[in-house]
Amino acid sequence: MPAPICLIVNPSAGGGRAGRLAPDAESALRGLGLSVRRADTRDLEHSRSLALEAAAAGETVVALSGDGMIGAIADTLRDVPGAILGVLPGGRGNDLARVLGIPADLSAACAVVAGGTARPMDLGEVLAPDGPGHGRGFVGIASVGFDSDANRIANEAPAWLGGLVYAYGALRALLGWKPSRFEIELHPSGERHTLTGYSVGAANSKAYGGGMFAAPDALLDDAMLEVVTMDHMSRVRFLTSVLPRVFKGTHVTLPEVRVFRAAEVTIAADRPFVMYADGDPIGELPLRVRAVAGAINVLVPAGVGAAFATPSPPPSTGGTAAGGSATVATPDERRAEA
């Protein structure tokens, strides 16, 4: 029998969009033969406790929200062996769903929960520079500098802007931006770089900010981060060269943009910055960001491959991943196959 679903809803996500979609999501999932229990969350910490409770009860956790709550839930579920996460786009950006190939249409997205494949997915993790143990996980991109200002402005912007909120945040941030000096140290190589410019991003996934492909070559199962830096340039060049290209990922060909690959990166700056990950503040510099291999099992459409380094497994003939029939490879097995 299919595993029961715990549908965790952030009613305020997407300016209330997730709350409005929740009844239709419940109905669609039940129409696909799944048992559904809905739980509305008050905040990120509440979503973590709801997810932990559901996973411990053997339920498949399905998040109807934006990437912020999805990241918090994924961070929690990585400590629960065998836990599976389903994603329904309910926020303003929905970048993880976009990268995973999960449709924007609610009914089609629910069909992925019912008939998709569970695949191991890396998480990013943010820690203090010398801090041991368990940091805070994220699914998408952790970035700092200009992005700190843009994210803060976007989070304070009116809900009616919808997906345009991130472009709005970038334009507003640009008006008052002054270049900063950043230092990064890549691991395990120990390679160090210094730049004066806009930002440093540590990408587990390809996209953030409502469809900005900041790290177009990032993969979700390679145990590596794409570290993207942007050197100083004029505001005019930023507006005319970077912003138009970032939605296609072609900005990485510009001479001011550099991309490094590392399992871990330490980031510091010459003035205070708050790092944001999945659209939410996650800590103040200096910080260390690392990839956590195969940390969470996520439901994806059958045949999806562009987001992953390893080939898609053959379609399951015995039911859905939500029903417990999918076989999930371990990180060691995936590395051996590669």
KEKE-3310 file (N, C-alpha, C; in steps of 0.2 Angstrom, whole numbers, plus 5000, padded with zeros to 4 digits):
npx = (5004:5002:5013:5007:5003:5010:5005:5013:5010:5014:5004:5006:5015:5021:5014:5002:4998:5001:4992:4980:4980:4981:4969:4965:4977:4976:4965:4968:4979:4973:4964:4973:4974:4981:4983:4980:4986:4984:4995:4996:5009:5017:5029:5046:5053:5042:5039:5049:5048:5035:5038:5048:5040:5031:5039:5045:5033:5032:5027:5027:5034:5027:5030:5021:5025:5037:5055:5062:5055:5055:5069:5072:5064:5070:5083:5080:5075:5086:5091:5084:5083:5079:5069:5057:5055:5043:5039:5029:5026:5024:5028:5035:5047:5051:5062:5069:5059:5058:5071:5071:5062:5049:5032:5024:5011:4998:4991:4998:5010:5007:5005:5018:5022:5014:5018:5032:5050:5061:5075:5092:5098:5110:5113:5117:5127:5129:5141:5150:5166:5176:5168:5163:5153:5136:5128:5117:5106:5103:5094:5096:5105:5117:5122:5131:5134:5131:5120:5115:5109:5100:5091:5086:5079:5070:5063:5056:5047:5031:5018:5011:5020:5024:5033:5042:5048:5061:5069:5066:5071:5085:5087:5084:5093:5105:5105:5111:5123:5140:5156:5164:5177:5181:5186:5190:5192:5195:5191:5194:5207:5213:5215:5216:5207:5205:5194:5187:5172:5155:5148:5148:5143:5138:5134:5122:5112:5106:5098:5091:5081:5069:5071:5083:5098:5110:5121:5124:5129:5129:5126:5115:5119:5133:5141:5148:5150:5146:5155:5153:5159:5158:5166:5170:5161:5153:5138:5130:5135:5132:5118:5115:5122:5124:5112:5102:5108:5108:5096:5097:5109:5120:5129:5140:5150:5155:5169:5171:5165:5168:5170:5171:5174:5171:5172:5169:5169:5176:5171:5174:5173:5176:5168:5153:5141:5126:5123:5112:5101:5092:5083:5082:5089:5104:5115:5130:5144:5162:5159:5157:5154:5148:5146:5134:5134:5121:5111:5097:5082:5073:5057:5056:5051:5049:5063:5070:5085:5094:5097:5105:5120:5122:5114:5097:5087:5079:5061:5050:5040:5032:5024:5024:5036:5032:5024:5033:5040:5051:5069:5082:5098:5113:5125:5138:5136:5132:5143:5152:5146:5148)
npy = (4994:5012:5023:5034:5052:5066:5082:5096:5113:5129:5142:5156:5157:5163:5175:5170:5161:5147:5143:5145:5136:5124:5116:5111:5104:5094:5087:5083:5074:5064:5060:5053:5042:5042:5042:5056:5068:5084:5097:5113:5125:5136:5143:5142:5134:5127:5120:5111:5103:5097:5090:5081:5074:5068:5060:5051:5044:5037:5043:5050:5065:5080:5095:5110:5125:5138:5139:5142:5135:5122:5120:5120:5109:5099:5099:5095:5082:5075:5068:5058:5041:5034:5043:5052:5066:5076:5088:5102:5116:5131:5144:5160:5160:5146:5138:5126:5116:5120:5117:5103:5099:5098:5101:5117:5117:5113:5100:5092:5092:5086:5073:5069:5067:5056:5047:5048:5046:5042:5050:5051:5067:5080:5091:5108:5115:5126:5133:5138:5145:5137:5128:5113:5098:5098:5109:5122:5117:5118:5119:5125:5139:5147:5163:5179:5196:5208:5200:5199:5211:5212:5201:5204:5216:5210:5201:5210:5216:5220:5208:5207:5208:5196:5184:5193:5199:5196:5202:5215:5217:5216:5227:5238:5236:5238:5252:5257:5251:5247:5242:5227:5219:5202:5186:5170:5153:5137:5120:5103:5108:5119:5131:5148:5164:5181:5195:5210:5216:5211:5199:5183:5166:5150:5136:5123:5119:5124:5136:5151:5165:5165:5159:5163:5158:5156:5147:5138:5125:5118:5103:5091:5079:5077:5079:5091:5109:5123:5137:5153:5169:5187:5200:5217:5229:5242:5249:5251:5241:5230:5230:5229:5218:5208:5205:5202:5191:5181:5174:5165:5159:5162:5172:5167:5167:5179:5190:5195:5186:5172:5154:5141:5125:5115:5105:5111:5128:5142:5158:5176:5193:5211:5219:5219:5206:5197:5181:5173:5159:5149:5160:5165:5172:5166:5166:5176:5182:5178:5163:5145:5134:5119:5104:5091:5075:5066:5068:5069:5061:5064:5066:5065:5069:5054:5050:5062:5071:5082:5089:5081:5071:5057:5044:5043:5031:5016:5017:5013:4998:4994:5003:5019:5030:5037:5027:5018:5009:5012:5010:5017:5023:5022:5035:5030:5020:5027:5034:5024:5019:5030)
npz = (5000:4997:5005:5018:5016:5023:5021:5022:5024:5021:5024:5022:5012:4996:4996:5002:4992:4993:5004:4998:4988:4995:4998:4985:4983:4992:4988:4975:4978:4985:4975:4968:4974:4987:5004:5014:5026:5032:5037:5044:5045:5057:5057:5052:5061:5067:5056:5055:5066:5063:5051:5056:5065:5056:5048:5057:5059:5048:5037:5021:5018:5011:5005:5003:4998:4998:4994:5006:5017:5012:5012:5025:5030:5023:5028:5041:5039:5034:5045:5047:5044:5028:5025:5015:5004:4996:4984:4982:4972:4980:4983:4979:4971:4969:4965:4967:4964:4950:4945:4948:4939:4942:4938:4936:4937:4948:4948:4940:4947:4959:4953:4952:4965:4967:4958:4955:4956:4969:4973:4979:4985:4987:5000:5004:5017:5031:5042:5056:5054:5061:5066:5073:5068:5066:5055:5048:5035:5017:5002:4990:4985:4994:4997:4998:5001:4989:4986:4999:5002:4992:4994:5007:5004:4995:5003:5011:5002:4994:4993:4981:4971:4967:4958:4953:4963:4966:4956:4958:4971:4967:4959:4967:4977:4970:4969:4980:4982:4987:4982:4989:4998:4997:5004:4999:5003:4997:4998:4997:4992:4997:4991:4989:4986:4983:4980:4974:4974:4970:4975:4983:4980:4985:4978:4979:4970:4954:4952:4959:4966:4959:4946:4942:4935:4943:4945:4933:4930:4941:4951:4958:4965:4966:4976:4977:4978:4968:4967:4965:4960:4959:4951:4953:4944:4933:4937:4926:4918:4925:4925:4911:4906:4916:4923:4912:4907:4918:4919:4910:4913:4906:4910:4917:4908:4907:4909:4922:4931:4940:4942:4953:4959:4973:4988:4999:5006:5013:5018:5019:5023:5021:5028:5038:5033:5031:5027:5015:5012:5002:5001:5014:5029:5036:5043:5049:5041:5046:5037:5034:5021:5015:5005:5007:5005:4996:5006:5007:5002:4988:4979:4961:4944:4933:4924:4925:4923:4920:4932:4939:4942:4940:4930:4927:4937:4931:4927:4940:4942:4951:4958:4967:4972:4984:4988:4993:4985:4978:4975:4984:4980:4989:4994:4993:4984:4973:4970:4967:4955:4947)
capx = (5000:5006:5014:5002:5006:5009:5006:5014:5008:5015:4999:5008:5020:5019:5009:4996:4996:5001:4986:4974:4981:4981:4963:4966:4982:4974:4960:4972:4983:4968:4962:4978:4974:4985:4980:4983:4985:4987:4997:4998:5014:5017:5035:5051:5054:5036:5039:5054:5045:5030:5042:5051:5035:5028:5044:5045:5027:5032:5023:5030:5033:5026:5030:5018:5028:5043:5061:5064:5052:5057:5076:5071:5062:5075:5088:5077:5074:5092:5093:5079:5084:5073:5064:5057:5052:5040:5039:5024:5028:5019:5031:5036:5052:5050:5068:5070:5054:5060:5077:5070:5058:5042:5028:5021:5004:4997:4989:5004:5015:5004:5006:5025:5022:5011:5021:5039:5055:5065:5082:5096:5100:5114:5111:5122:5127:5132:5143:5155:5172:5180:5163:5162:5147:5130:5126:5111:5106:5099:5093:5098:5111:5119:5125:5132:5137:5126:5114:5112:5105:5094:5087:5083:5074:5065:5059:5052:5043:5024:5017:5008:5025:5025:5040:5046:5051:5069:5072:5065:5076:5091:5087:5084:5100:5110:5106:5115:5128:5147:5160:5167:5182:5179:5191:5187:5196:5192:5193:5200:5213:5217:5216:5213:5206:5203:5191:5183:5166:5148:5145:5150:5138:5140:5128:5121:5108:5107:5094:5088:5078:5064:5073:5090:5102:5117:5126:5120:5132:5128:5122:5112:5121:5140:5145:5152:5147:5149:5157:5152:5160:5157:5170:5167:5159:5149:5131:5127:5136:5128:5111:5115:5126:5123:5105:5099:5110:5108:5091:5099:5115:5126:5133:5146:5155:5158:5176:5170:5162:5172:5166:5176:5171:5174:5167:5168:5172:5176:5170:5175:5173:5179:5163:5148:5136:5122:5122:5105:5101:5085:5079:5081:5095:5106:5121:5134:5151:5164:5156:5160:5149:5150:5141:5133:5132:5115:5108:5089:5079:5067:5053:5057:5048:5053:5067:5073:5092:5098:5099:5109:5126:5121:5108:5090:5085:5073:5055:5047:5034:5028:5021:5027:5041:5028:5021:5038:5043:5057:5075:5086:5105:5117:5130:5143:5134:5132:5150:5155:5143:5151)
capy = (5000:5018:5027:5040:5058:5072:5088:5102:5119:5136:5146:5163:5157:5166:5179:5167:5157:5140:5142:5145:5130:5118:5111:5108:5099:5088:5084:5080:5069:5059:5057:5049:5036:5043:5045:5063:5072:5091:5101:5120:5127:5143:5146:5137:5129:5123:5115:5106:5098:5094:5085:5076:5069:5064:5055:5046:5040:5033:5046:5054:5072:5084:5102:5115:5131:5141:5135:5142:5130:5116:5119:5119:5102:5094:5099:5091:5075:5071:5065:5052:5036:5032:5049:5055:5073:5078:5096:5106:5123:5136:5150:5165:5158:5139:5136:5119:5113:5121:5113:5096:5097:5097:5106:5123:5116:5109:5093:5088:5092:5080:5067:5067:5064:5049:5042:5050:5042:5045:5051:5055:5073:5083:5098:5113:5116:5132:5132:5143:5144:5132:5125:5106:5095:5099:5116:5122:5114:5122:5115:5129:5143:5152:5169:5184:5202:5211:5196:5200:5217:5210:5196:5208:5220:5206:5199:5216:5219:5218:5201:5207:5208:5189:5181:5199:5202:5196:5207:5221:5217:5217:5234:5242:5235:5241:5259:5259:5246:5249:5235:5224:5214:5195:5181:5163:5147:5131:5114:5101:5110:5124:5136:5155:5169:5188:5199:5216:5216:5211:5193:5176:5161:5143:5133:5116:5119:5129:5142:5155:5171:5165:5158:5166:5152:5158:5142:5133:5119:5114:5096:5089:5073:5076:5081:5097:5116:5128:5143:5158:5175:5192:5205:5224:5232:5247:5248:5250:5234:5225:5230:5227:5212:5202:5203:5199:5184:5177:5170:5159:5156:5163:5177:5164:5168:5186:5190:5197:5181:5166:5149:5136:5119:5113:5102:5116:5135:5147:5165:5181:5200:5217:5222:5213:5203:5191:5176:5171:5153:5148:5166:5167:5173:5159:5168:5182:5181:5173:5157:5139:5131:5113:5100:5085:5070:5061:5069:5068:5058:5068:5064:5069:5065:5049:5052:5068:5070:5088:5092:5076:5069:5050:5043:5041:5024:5014:5018:5008:4995:4991:5008:5025:5031:5038:5020:5014:5004:5014:5009:5023:5021:5026:5040:5026:5016:5032:5036:5018:5019:5036)
capz = (5000:4997:5011:5019:5015:5027:5017:5026:5021:5024:5022:5020:5006:4989:4997:5003:4987:4996:5008:4993:4984:4999:4997:4979:4983:4996:4984:4969:4980:4987:4969:4965:4978:4992:5011:5015:5032:5031:5043:5042:5049:5059:5055:5050:5067:5067:5050:5056:5071:5059:5047:5060:5068:5051:5045:5062:5059:5042:5032:5016:5019:5005:5007:4999:5001:4995:4995:5012:5021:5009:5014:5033:5031:5020:5034:5047:5037:5033:5051:5048:5039:5024:5024:5008:5003:4990:4983:4978:4972:4982:4985:4974:4967:4967:4961:4968:4959:4943:4944:4948:4933:4944:4935:4940:4937:4954:4947:4937:4952:4963:4950:4953:4972:4967:4953:4954:4958:4975:4971:4984:4983:4991:5003:5006:5025:5033:5048:5058:5051:5064:5070:5072:5069:5062:5054:5045:5028:5013:4996:4983:4984:4999:4994:5002:4998:4985:4987:5005:5002:4987:4998:5012:5001:4992:5009:5014:4997:4995:4990:4974:4966:4965:4956:4951:4969:4966:4951:4961:4976:4964:4956:4973:4981:4966:4970:4986:4983:4986:4982:4995:4997:4999:5004:5000:5004:4994:5001:5000:4989:5001:4986:4991:4981:4985:4975:4976:4969:4972:4979:4983:4981:4986:4975:4978:4965:4948:4952:4964:4965:4954:4939:4940:4935:4945:4944:4928:4930:4948:4951:4965:4968:4964:4982:4976:4977:4963:4970:4960:4962:4954:4953:4952:4937:4934:4938:4920:4915:4929:4922:4904:4905:4921:4924:4907:4906:4923:4919:4905:4915:4902:4914:4919:4902:4907:4913:4929:4934:4940:4945:4956:4961:4979:4992:5005:5005:5019:5015:5024:5019:5024:5031:5040:5029:5032:5022:5014:5009:5000:5002:5021:5033:5039:5047:5048:5040:5041:5037:5030:5017:5013:5002:5011:4999:4997:5012:5008:4996:4985:4973:4955:4939:4930:4918:4925:4923:4920:4938:4942:4938:4938:4926:4931:4937:4927:4930:4944:4939:4957:4962:4967:4978:4990:4991:4996:4981:4975:4978:4984:4981:4994:4992:4991:4978:4967:4968:4963:4948:4943)
cpx = (5004:5007:5009:5007:5005:5010:5007:5014:5010:5010:5001:5013:5017:5013:5002:4994:4996:4995:4980:4974:4980:4975:4963:4971:4980:4969:4963:4976:4978:4965:4967:4979:4979:4981:4984:4981:4988:4989:4999:5004:5014:5023:5040:5052:5048:5036:5044:5051:5039:5033:5045:5046:5032:5033:5044:5039:5027:5028:5028:5029:5033:5025:5026:5020:5033:5049:5063:5062:5055:5065:5076:5069:5067:5081:5086:5077:5080:5094:5088:5080:5078:5068:5063:5053:5049:5039:5034:5026:5022:5021:5031:5041:5052:5056:5070:5066:5056:5066:5076:5065:5051:5038:5025:5014:5003:4995:4995:5010:5013:5005:5013:5025:5019:5015:5029:5044:5059:5072:5086:5099:5105:5111:5118:5121:5131:5134:5148:5161:5176:5175:5163:5154:5142:5128:5119:5111:5102:5099:5096:5105:5112:5123:5126:5135:5131:5119:5111:5107:5099:5089:5083:5077:5068:5060:5054:5047:5036:5023:5015:5014:5026:5032:5045:5050:5059:5072:5071:5070:5083:5092:5087:5091:5105:5111:5111:5121:5135:5151:5163:5172:5181:5185:5188:5193:5193:5195:5190:5207:5217:5218:5212:5212:5203:5200:5188:5178:5159:5146:5149:5144:5141:5133:5127:5116:5109:5104:5092:5085:5073:5066:5079:5095:5109:5122:5124:5123:5132:5124:5120:5114:5129:5144:5149:5147:5150:5149:5157:5154:5159:5161:5167:5166:5155:5142:5127:5128:5133:5121:5110:5118:5124:5116:5101:5101:5109:5102:5092:5105:5121:5130:5139:5152:5158:5165:5176:5167:5166:5168:5172:5171:5175:5169:5165:5172:5171:5175:5170:5175:5175:5174:5157:5143:5132:5121:5115:5106:5094:5080:5079:5088:5097:5112:5125:5141:5156:5160:5159:5154:5151:5144:5140:5130:5126:5111:5100:5087:5073:5064:5054:5053:5052:5057:5071:5081:5096:5101:5104:5115:5125:5114:5102:5089:5080:5067:5053:5041:5030:5024:5025:5032:5037:5025:5027:5041:5049:5063:5079:5093:5108:5122:5136:5142:5134:5139:5153:5152:5146:5158)
cpy = (5006:5020:5033:5046:5063:5078:5094:5108:5125:5141:5153:5163:5159:5171:5176:5162:5149:5139:5141:5138:5123:5113:5108:5102:5093:5084:5080:5074:5063:5056:5053:5042:5036:5045:5051:5066:5079:5094:5108:5122:5135:5147:5141:5132:5125:5118:5110:5101:5094:5088:5079:5071:5065:5059:5049:5041:5036:5036:5049:5061:5076:5091:5106:5122:5133:5137:5136:5137:5123:5115:5117:5111:5097:5094:5095:5083:5071:5067:5059:5047:5034:5037:5051:5061:5074:5086:5098:5113:5128:5142:5155:5163:5151:5136:5129:5115:5114:5117:5105:5094:5096:5103:5111:5121:5111:5102:5089:5087:5086:5074:5065:5064:5057:5044:5043:5045:5046:5044:5054:5062:5076:5089:5102:5113:5122:5131:5138:5141:5138:5128:5117:5104:5098:5107:5116:5121:5119:5118:5119:5132:5147:5157:5175:5190:5206:5207:5197:5205:5215:5206:5200:5212:5216:5203:5204:5218:5216:5212:5201:5207:5201:5187:5187:5202:5202:5201:5214:5222:5219:5224:5239:5242:5238:5249:5261:5255:5249:5242:5233:5220:5207:5191:5174:5158:5141:5125:5108:5104:5115:5131:5143:5160:5175:5191:5205:5216:5215:5205:5187:5171:5154:5139:5126:5115:5124:5136:5145:5161:5171:5164:5161:5160:5154:5153:5136:5126:5115:5108:5094:5083:5072:5078:5087:5103:5119:5134:5149:5165:5180:5198:5212:5226:5238:5245:5247:5243:5229:5224:5227:5221:5206:5200:5200:5192:5179:5172:5164:5156:5157:5169:5174:5165:5175:5186:5192:5192:5175:5161:5144:5130:5116:5109:5106:5123:5139:5154:5170:5188:5205:5221:5217:5212:5197:5187:5174:5164:5151:5154:5168:5168:5167:5160:5173:5179:5182:5167:5151:5136:5124:5109:5093:5080:5066:5062:5068:5065:5062:5065:5068:5065:5060:5052:5058:5067:5076:5090:5087:5073:5061:5049:5042:5034:5022:5015:5012:5005:4993:4997:5014:5025:5033:5032:5016:5009:5006:5012:5015:5021:5025:5030:5035:5022:5021:5034:5030:5018:5025:5034)
cpz = (5000:5004:5012:5018:5021:5023:5022:5022:5024:5021:5019:5014:5000:4990:4999:4998:4989:5000:5003:4989:4988:4998:4991:4979:4987:4991:4978:4972:4982:4980:4966:4969:4984:4998:5013:5022:5031:5038:5041:5047:5051:5057:5053:5055:5068:5061:5051:5061:5067:5055:5051:5063:5062:5049:5050:5062:5052:5036:5027:5017:5012:5007:5001:5001:4996:4997:5002:5017:5019:5012:5021:5034:5028:5025:5039:5045:5035:5039:5052:5042:5035:5023:5017:5008:4996:4990:4979:4978:4974:4984:4979:4969:4964:4963:4962:4963:4952:4941:4943:4942:4936:4941:4939:4941:4943:4953:4945:4943:4957:4960:4951:4960:4971:4963:4951:4957:4964:4973:4977:4981:4989:4994:5004:5014:5026:5040:5050:5055:5054:5068:5068:5071:5064:5061:5051:5037:5024:5006:4990:4983:4991:4996:4999:4998:4995:4986:4994:5005:4997:4991:5003:5009:4998:4998:5012:5009:4997:4991:4983:4969:4963:4963:4954:4957:4969:4962:4955:4967:4973:4962:4962:4977:4977:4967:4975:4987:4982:4986:4988:4994:5001:4999:5004:5000:5002:4997:4997:4998:4993:4997:4989:4986:4985:4979:4978:4971:4973:4976:4978:4984:4981:4984:4975:4972:4960:4949:4959:4962:4959:4947:4937:4940:4936:4944:4939:4928:4936:4947:4958:4968:4966:4971:4982:4976:4971:4966:4965:4963:4957:4956:4951:4945:4938:4935:4931:4917:4919:4926:4915:4902:4909:4921:4918:4906:4911:4923:4914:4908:4911:4905:4916:4914:4903:4911:4920:4934:4934:4944:4947:4958:4968:4983:4998:5003:5011:5016:5021:5020:5024:5028:5033:5034:5032:5026:5021:5010:5008:5002:5009:5024:5036:5043:5045:5046:5046:5043:5033:5027:5014:5010:5006:5006:5001:5003:5013:5001:4994:4979:4967:4950:4936:4924:4919:4926:4923:4926:4942:4938:4936:4934:4930:4931:4933:4930:4934:4941:4945:4961:4962:4973:4984:4993:4993:4992:4978:4979:4978:4985:4986:4991:4989:4985:4972:4965:4965:4956:4944:4941)
residu = (MET:PRO:ALA:PRO:ILE:CYS:LEU:ILE:VAL:ASN:PRO:SER:ALA:GLY:GLY:GLY:ARG:ALA:GLY:ARG:LEU:ALA:PRO:ASP:ALA:GLU:SER:ALA:LEU:ARG:GLY:LEU:GLY:LEU:SER:VAL:ARG:ARG:ALA:ASP:THR:ARG:ASP:LEU:GLU:HIS:SER:ARG:SER:LEU:ALA:LEU:GLU:ALA:ALA:ALA:ALA:GLY:GLU:THR:VAL:VAL:ALA:LEU:SER:GLY:ASP:GLY:MET:ILE:GLY:ALA:ILE:ALA:ASP:THR:LEU:ARG:ASP:VAL:PRO:GLY:ALA:ILE:LEU:GLY:VAL:LEU:PRO:GLY:GLY:ARG:GLY:ASN:ASP:LEU:ALA:ARG:VAL:LEU:GLY:ILE:PRO:ALA:ASP:LEU:SER:ALA:ALA:CYS:ALA:VAL:VAL:ALA:GLY:GLY:THR:ALA:ARG:PRO:MET:ASP:LEU:GLY:GLU:VAL:LEU:ALA:PRO:ASP:GLY:PRO:GLY:HIS:GLY:ARG:GLY:PHE:VAL:GLY:ILE:ALA:SER:VAL:GLY:PHE:ASP:SER:ASP:ALA:ASN:ARG:ILE:ALA:ASN:GLU:ALA:PRO:ALA:TRP:LEU:GLY:GLY:LEU:VAL:TYR:ALA:TYR:GLY:ALA:LEU:ARG:ALA:LEU:LEU:GLY:TRP:LYS:PRO:SER:ARG:PHE:GLU:ILE:GLU:LEU:HIS:PRO:SER:GLY:GLU:ARG:HIS:THR:LEU:THR:GLY:TYR:SER:VAL:GLY:ALA:ALA:ASN:SER:LYS:ALA:TYR:GLY:GLY:GLY:MET:PHE:ALA:ALA:PRO:ASP:ALA:LEU:LEU:ASP:ASP:ALA:MET:LEU:GLU:VAL:VAL:THR:MET:ASP:HIS:MET:SER:ARG:VAL:ARG:PHE:LEU:THR:SER:VAL:LEU:PRO:ARG:VAL:PHE:LYS:GLY:THR:HIS:VAL:THR:LEU:PRO:GLU:VAL:ARG:VAL:PHE:ARG:ALA:ALA:GLU:VAL:THR:ILE:ALA:ALA:ASP:ARG:PRO:PHE:VAL:MET:TYR:ALA:ASP:GLY:ASP:PRO:ILE:GLY:GLU:LEU:PRO:LEU:ARG:VAL:ARG:ALA:VAL:ALA:GLY:ALA:ILE:ASN:VAL:LEU:VAL:PRO:ALA:GLY:VAL:GLY:ALA:ALA:PHE:ALA:THR:PRO:SER:PRO:PRO:PRO:SER:THR:GLY:GLY:THR:ALA:ALA:GLY:GLY:SER:ALA:THR:VAL:ALA:THR:PRO:ASP:GLU:ARG:ARG:ALA:GLU:ALA)
# end
